[in-house]
Amino acid sequence: MTTHPTTDLQRTQLIRQQVSALGNAARSRHPWLAHQNAIGMTIQVIAIAGMGLCSSLYLAGWLPWWGAIPLIGMLASLTHEIEHDLIHLLYFKQHPWVQHALLLAGWLSRPSTVNPWMRRHMHFHHHKKAGDASDFEERAITNGERWGLKRLLMTMDNMLAIVLRPVTMHHILRQYIKDVENPRTRAEWTAALGRKALSYFPLGHAFWAGWHAFVVFHLADLIATGLGQPIAWSAGMLWAMSVLDAVTVCLIAPNILRNFCLQFISSNMHYYGDVEVGNVMQQTQVLNHPLFWPMQLFCFNFGSTHAIHHFVVGQPFYLRQMIASQAHEILRSHGVRFNDLGTFQRANRLAFEKAVTAP
């Protein structure tokens, strides 16, 4: 007689077995998948080269800004997937220097993000404590916050996510440090907080400073002109802004777009607050509703495939995409949620009655 799984742990084990089997079957059908290092390297090189090509075409006047920004943003999303795979040591495990080179190249192409070597620790903790108060990686991108204009702004801008909730972020950071490092003295706490404060240094600080300078300059110029009092900018300022305008189209704006789409999808497909620690069945949903398809373009279908990753972490992102439709059938048959849009009302809680305690 066939027995059916009755606990979340049993369901999780079955999902892992069945999804792993799908991956193994795909590898058997496609021998080229065995060249995992070469595939990862090739994707990274093509993505960054494509970003450079689009930028060159824009600077030469052959590609309009409204074409360059989404194209570069989509290519940058590939470098995010490679970084995520590298965090899980899926490429060049025997050659750490190549891993470091690929991580650095990815960070340079996406300077809006935290230092990838620091992110590795945050991400491992995310898998260990997804949905917990110490899940710094997800809480930092607004998972668990009530939806409204404030959360929208924080999802769009990583610095606003800190500035608009300093007390909450300090609490989240202390929870994370306590859980991961368990400092015992004031000096150890100070050192730990200092290290985390440098997570965006130096690329992230330069990136977000450039974005804010771009917004403030053009907003001030627009308002002043609209009021009939145009600002007489100096020649040096106008030259500097022309350079910043080009950098914004080629690097900053594409990553703002990519960053927003990824963080919107990720923060709403993960659950928070009433998740049983270690219970993978409660950590994520599959968020592949047609409403979100435009956003999926800029995060390589993250909402559709990331839940698969929580069950089987050892598959590279392109393999997850190849087996996604079959894996979805497995996840759905064992009770994983699909397109639970109520999460937007519940501040990402699993249950509605828990939402009233959301911050």
C-alpha positions as CSV (number, residue, x, y, z in Angstrom):
1,M,0.0,0.0,0.0
2,T,1.3,3.5,-1.0
3,T,1.8,5.8,2.0
4,H,1.4,9.5,1.5
5,P,3.6,12.1,3.3
6,T,1.9,13.7,6.2
7,T,4.5,16.1,7.6
8,D,6.2,19.1,6.0
9,L,9.6,17.3,6.5
10,Q,8.4,14.3,4.6
11,R,7.0,16.4,1.8
12,T,10.3,18.4,1.6
13,Q,12.3,15.2,1.4
14,L,10.1,13.9,-1.4
15,I,10.3,17.2,-3.3
16,R,14.1,17.1,-3.0
17,Q,14.3,13.6,-4.3
18,Q,11.9,14.2,-7.2
19,V,13.4,17.5,-8.3
20,S,16.9,16.2,-8.0
21,A,15.8,13.3,-10.3
22,L,14.5,15.8,-12.8
23,G,17.9,17.5,-12.8
24,N,19.8,14.3,-13.2
25,A,17.5,13.2,-16.1
26,A,18.1,16.5,-17.8
27,R,21.9,16.0,-17.4
28,S,21.6,12.5,-18.9
29,R,19.6,13.9,-21.9
30,H,22.0,16.8,-22.5
31,P,25.6,15.8,-22.0
32,W,26.8,19.4,-22.5
33,L,25.4,20.2,-19.1
34,A,28.4,18.4,-17.6
35,H,30.5,21.3,-18.6
36,Q,29.2,23.4,-15.8
37,N,32.3,25.6,-15.3
38,A,32.5,26.4,-18.9
39,I,28.8,27.2,-19.1
40,G,29.0,29.6,-16.1
41,M,32.1,31.3,-17.4
42,T,30.5,31.7,-20.9
43,I,27.3,33.2,-19.5
44,Q,29.2,35.7,-17.4
45,V,31.5,36.8,-20.3
46,I,28.6,37.1,-22.8
47,A,26.4,39.0,-20.3
48,I,29.1,41.6,-19.5
49,A,30.2,41.8,-23.1
50,G,26.6,42.4,-24.1
51,M,26.3,45.2,-21.5
52,G,29.4,46.8,-22.9
53,L,28.1,46.5,-26.5
54,C,24.8,48.1,-25.6
55,S,26.6,50.9,-23.8
56,S,28.9,51.5,-26.8
57,L,25.9,51.6,-29.2
58,Y,24.2,54.1,-26.9
59,L,27.2,56.3,-26.6
60,A,27.7,56.2,-30.4
61,G,24.1,57.4,-30.9
62,W,22.9,54.1,-32.5
63,L,20.8,52.9,-29.6
64,P,18.3,55.2,-27.7
65,W,18.4,55.4,-24.0
66,W,14.9,53.7,-23.7
67,G,16.4,50.7,-25.6
68,A,19.7,50.6,-23.9
69,I,18.4,50.6,-20.3
70,P,16.2,47.5,-20.5
71,L,18.7,45.6,-22.6
72,I,21.5,46.2,-20.2
73,G,19.2,45.5,-17.3
74,M,18.3,42.1,-18.7
75,L,21.9,41.2,-19.3
76,A,22.9,42.3,-15.8
77,S,20.3,39.9,-14.4
78,L,22.4,37.1,-15.8
79,T,25.4,38.2,-13.8
80,H,23.2,38.1,-10.7
81,E,22.3,34.5,-11.4
82,I,26.0,33.6,-11.9
83,E,26.9,35.4,-8.6
84,H,24.1,33.4,-6.8
85,D,25.5,30.1,-8.2
86,L,29.0,31.2,-7.2
87,I,27.8,31.8,-3.7
88,H,26.7,28.2,-3.6
89,L,30.1,27.1,-5.1
90,L,28.6,25.7,-8.3
91,Y,31.5,26.8,-10.5
92,F,35.3,26.3,-10.3
93,K,35.1,24.8,-6.8
94,Q,38.7,23.6,-7.2
95,H,39.9,27.0,-8.5
96,P,38.9,29.7,-6.0
97,W,40.8,32.4,-7.8
98,V,38.5,32.0,-10.8
99,Q,35.5,32.2,-8.5
100,H,36.8,35.5,-7.0
101,A,37.5,36.9,-10.5
102,L,33.9,36.1,-11.6
103,L,32.5,37.5,-8.4
104,L,34.4,40.7,-8.9
105,A,33.4,41.0,-12.5
106,G,29.7,40.5,-11.5
107,W,30.0,43.1,-8.7
108,L,31.5,45.7,-11.1
109,S,28.6,45.1,-13.5
110,R,26.0,45.4,-10.7
111,P,27.5,47.9,-8.2
112,S,24.1,48.5,-6.6
113,T,24.6,45.3,-4.6
114,V,26.4,44.4,-1.4
115,N,29.9,43.0,-1.5
116,P,29.3,39.4,-2.8
117,W,31.8,37.9,-0.4
118,M,29.8,39.3,2.5
119,R,26.6,38.4,0.8
120,R,27.7,34.7,0.8
121,H,27.4,34.6,4.6
122,M,24.0,36.5,4.5
123,H,22.7,34.1,1.9
124,F,23.7,30.9,3.7
125,H,22.0,32.3,6.8
126,H,18.9,33.1,4.7
127,H,18.7,29.4,3.7
128,K,19.2,28.4,7.3
129,K,16.7,30.9,8.9
130,A,14.4,32.0,6.0
131,G,11.4,33.9,7.3
132,D,13.1,34.5,10.7
133,A,13.7,37.9,12.3
134,S,17.4,37.4,11.7
135,D,17.0,36.8,7.9
136,F,18.9,39.9,7.1
137,E,19.1,39.3,3.3
138,E,15.4,39.3,2.9
139,R,14.4,41.8,5.6
140,A,16.9,44.3,4.1
141,I,14.9,44.3,0.8
142,T,11.6,45.0,2.7
143,N,10.3,41.4,3.1
144,G,7.8,41.5,6.0
145,E,7.0,45.2,5.8
146,R,3.5,46.6,5.2
147,W,2.8,47.5,1.6
148,G,2.4,51.2,0.7
149,L,4.4,54.1,-0.7
150,K,7.1,53.7,1.9
151,R,7.8,50.1,1.0
152,L,7.6,50.9,-2.7
153,L,10.3,53.5,-2.3
154,M,12.4,51.2,-0.2
155,T,12.1,48.4,-2.7
156,M,13.3,50.8,-5.5
157,D,16.3,52.3,-3.5
158,N,18.5,50.2,-1.2
159,M,19.7,53.4,0.6
160,L,16.1,54.5,1.3
161,A,15.5,51.0,2.7
162,I,17.9,52.0,5.5
163,V,17.2,55.8,5.8
164,L,13.4,55.4,6.0
165,R,13.5,52.7,8.8
166,P,16.8,53.2,10.8
167,V,15.5,51.7,14.0
168,T,14.1,48.6,12.2
169,M,17.3,48.1,10.2
170,H,19.4,48.4,13.3
171,H,17.2,45.8,15.1
172,I,17.4,43.5,12.0
173,L,21.2,43.9,11.8
174,R,21.6,43.1,15.5
175,Q,19.4,40.0,15.3
176,Y,21.5,38.8,12.3
177,I,24.8,39.4,14.0
178,K,23.6,37.8,17.2
179,D,22.5,34.7,15.4
180,V,25.5,34.4,13.1
181,E,28.5,35.7,15.1
182,N,27.2,35.7,18.7
183,P,29.5,38.5,19.9
184,R,30.0,38.6,23.6
185,T,31.8,41.9,24.3
186,R,31.2,45.5,23.4
187,A,34.3,45.4,21.3
188,E,33.1,42.4,19.4
189,W,29.7,44.0,18.8
190,T,31.4,47.2,17.5
191,A,33.6,45.3,15.2
192,A,30.7,43.2,13.8
193,L,28.5,46.3,13.2
194,G,31.5,48.0,11.6
195,R,32.0,45.2,9.1
196,K,28.3,45.1,8.1
197,A,28.3,48.9,7.7
198,L,30.9,48.4,5.0
199,S,28.9,45.9,3.0
200,Y,28.3,48.4,0.3
201,F,31.8,49.9,0.3
202,P,33.1,51.1,-2.1
203,L,31.0,50.3,-5.2
204,G,27.6,50.5,-3.6
205,H,28.3,53.8,-2.0
206,A,29.5,55.3,-5.3
207,F,26.6,53.8,-7.2
208,W,23.8,55.2,-4.9
209,A,25.6,58.5,-4.5
210,G,25.6,58.8,-8.3
211,W,21.9,57.9,-8.6
212,H,20.9,60.4,-5.9
213,A,23.0,63.1,-7.5
214,F,21.4,62.4,-10.9
215,V,17.9,62.6,-9.4
216,V,18.5,65.7,-7.4
217,F,20.2,67.6,-10.2
218,H,17.5,66.9,-12.8
219,L,14.6,67.4,-10.4
220,A,16.0,70.8,-9.2
221,D,16.7,71.8,-12.8
222,L,13.1,70.8,-13.9
223,I,11.5,72.6,-11.0
224,A,13.5,75.8,-11.5
225,T,12.8,75.9,-15.2
226,G,9.1,75.2,-14.6
227,L,9.0,78.2,-12.2
228,G,10.6,80.4,-14.8
229,Q,13.9,80.7,-12.8
230,P,16.3,78.4,-14.7
231,I,19.5,77.7,-12.8
232,A,22.7,79.0,-14.4
233,W,24.9,75.9,-13.9
234,S,28.6,76.3,-14.3
235,A,30.4,74.8,-17.3
236,G,32.1,72.3,-15.0
237,M,28.8,71.2,-13.4
238,L,27.2,70.7,-16.8
239,W,30.2,68.6,-18.0
240,A,30.1,66.5,-14.9
241,M,26.4,65.9,-15.3
242,S,26.9,64.9,-18.9
243,V,29.3,62.2,-17.8
244,L,26.9,61.2,-15.0
245,D,24.0,61.1,-17.5
246,A,25.9,58.7,-19.7
247,V,26.9,56.5,-16.7
248,T,23.3,56.5,-15.6
249,V,22.0,55.2,-18.9
250,C,24.8,52.6,-19.3
251,L,25.0,51.3,-15.7
252,I,23.0,53.0,-13.0
253,A,19.4,53.1,-14.5
254,P,19.6,49.5,-15.8
255,N,20.6,48.3,-12.3
256,I,17.9,50.4,-10.6
257,L,15.4,48.7,-12.9
258,R,16.9,45.2,-12.4
259,N,17.3,45.8,-8.7
260,F,13.7,46.9,-8.2
261,C,12.2,44.0,-10.2
262,L,14.3,41.4,-8.3
263,Q,13.6,42.8,-4.9
264,F,9.9,43.2,-5.6
265,I,9.6,39.6,-6.7
266,S,11.9,38.2,-4.0
267,S,10.5,40.1,-1.1
268,N,7.0,39.0,-2.0
269,M,7.6,35.3,-2.8
270,H,9.3,34.7,0.5
271,Y,7.2,34.5,3.7
272,Y,8.1,36.1,7.0
273,G,7.2,36.2,10.6
274,D,5.1,33.1,11.2
275,V,7.5,30.7,9.4
276,E,8.7,27.7,11.3
277,V,12.5,27.9,11.2
278,G,13.9,25.3,8.9
279,N,10.6,24.4,7.3
280,V,11.2,24.8,3.6
281,M,7.6,24.2,2.8
282,Q,6.7,27.5,4.5
283,Q,9.6,29.6,3.2
284,T,8.5,30.5,-0.3
285,Q,5.8,30.4,-2.9
286,V,6.0,30.2,-6.7
287,L,5.1,33.6,-8.0
288,N,4.6,33.2,-11.7
289,H,1.3,35.1,-12.3
290,P,1.2,36.8,-15.7
291,L,0.9,40.1,-13.9
292,F,4.6,39.9,-13.0
293,W,6.0,38.6,-16.3
294,P,7.5,42.0,-17.2
295,M,9.4,42.0,-13.9
296,Q,10.5,38.4,-14.5
297,L,12.4,39.6,-17.6
298,F,14.8,41.5,-15.3
299,C,15.4,38.8,-12.8
300,F,15.6,35.7,-15.0
301,N,12.2,34.4,-14.1
302,F,13.2,34.4,-10.4
303,G,9.6,34.3,-9.1
304,S,8.9,31.1,-11.0
305,T,12.2,29.2,-10.2
306,H,13.5,30.4,-6.8
307,A,11.2,28.2,-4.8
308,I,12.8,25.2,-6.6
309,H,16.2,26.4,-5.4
310,H,15.1,26.4,-1.7
311,F,14.5,22.6,-2.0
312,V,17.5,21.7,-4.2
313,V,20.3,24.2,-3.9
314,G,22.9,22.4,-6.0
315,Q,21.3,23.1,-9.4
316,P,22.6,26.0,-11.5
317,F,20.0,28.6,-12.5
318,Y,19.8,27.5,-16.1
319,L,19.1,23.9,-15.2
320,R,16.3,25.1,-12.8
321,Q,14.7,26.9,-15.7
322,M,15.0,23.9,-18.0
323,I,13.0,21.7,-15.5
324,A,10.7,24.4,-14.1
325,S,7.5,23.2,-15.6
326,Q,7.9,19.6,-14.3
327,A,9.3,20.8,-11.0
328,H,6.2,23.0,-10.6
329,E,3.9,19.9,-10.9
330,I,5.9,18.3,-8.1
331,L,5.8,21.4,-5.8
332,R,2.1,21.9,-6.4
333,S,1.3,18.2,-5.7
334,H,2.9,18.5,-2.3
335,G,1.2,21.7,-1.3
336,V,3.7,24.5,-2.1
337,R,1.7,27.7,-2.7
338,F,1.4,29.2,-6.1
339,N,0.5,32.9,-6.8
340,D,-0.7,33.6,-3.2
341,L,-1.4,37.3,-4.0
342,G,-2.8,37.7,-0.5
343,T,0.8,38.1,0.7
344,F,0.6,41.8,-0.4
345,Q,-2.2,42.4,2.2
346,R,-0.6,40.2,4.9
347,A,2.9,41.9,4.8
348,N,4.2,38.5,3.6
349,R,2.8,36.5,6.6
350,L,1.7,32.9,5.9
351,A,-1.6,33.4,7.7
352,F,-3.9,36.4,7.6
353,E,-4.4,36.4,11.4
354,K,-0.7,37.0,11.8
355,A,-0.6,40.1,9.6
356,V,-1.9,42.4,12.3
357,T,1.5,42.1,14.0
358,A,3.4,43.2,10.9
359,P,5.7,46.3,11.5
